[in-house]
Amino acid sequence: MEDDILTIDEVAKYLRVSERTVYEWAQKGEIPSGKIGTVWRFKRSDIEKWVNDRLSSGRGEHVDVSVQVKNILSPDRIVFLNHTTKHDALVRLAQNLATAPQIKDAKELEDEILKREALMSTAMGRGIAIPHVRLSSVTDLVMSVGISKVDIIDFEPIDDTPVRLLFMIAAAYNQHNYYLQTLSFFSARIKGQELRDALLAASSPEEAYSLLIQ
């Protein structure tokens, strides 16, 4: 339910940060929250909007963008999907991402991606989803991109546009700032209709990769 009330622990798990970080954000008024007695509580719909606003703001320093993208993505981690459900699409993309040397536990990656999606949809609107996790079994930030040839119908996007583009990001647990910067960068980068259309029309992973590093 969009008006569910969350605890600090639940918000921390959703955001993949420590409970202490959520507590400090609440204390400073940096995250929408309120107190019931002496205990902090958070409305799920407020947290979702807060996350979406941050991811859509394009915040963060984007030094040498093409090099940054080349460091975390390669043509072999761009896959064409043909799944109509988010479960199947996420599993396929997680399997692809797990081929990266930075991923040390493929089963944990898949499980945590699905758990994260069950907690709250990662669909950002405009036909885009950015499933993401931070795990101790990941040695460095890495990503895979899925380009779906069919509409994925059950992502529950905020604008009701079926998801066709997926950017799956996995980071080490201690990469909080780089993780947020990367999420922000790709959220801003793929806002343009021209790039989204070009990715959907790409005929090969190499063509899609070239578009993303331009």
Salt bridges, closest charged atoms under 4 A:
ASP4 OD2 - ARG44 NE 3.62
ASP9 OD2 - LYS13 NZ 3.35
GLU24 OE2 - ARG20 NE 3.12
ASP53 OD2 - LYS49 NZ 2.79
ASP88 OD1 - HIS87 ND1 3.25
ASP111 OD2 - LYS107 NZ 2.83
GLU112 OE1 - ARG16 NH2 2.95
GLU112 OE2 - LYS115 NZ 3.44
GLU117 OE2 - LYS86 NZ 3.99
ASP151 OD1 - ARG164 NH1 3.70
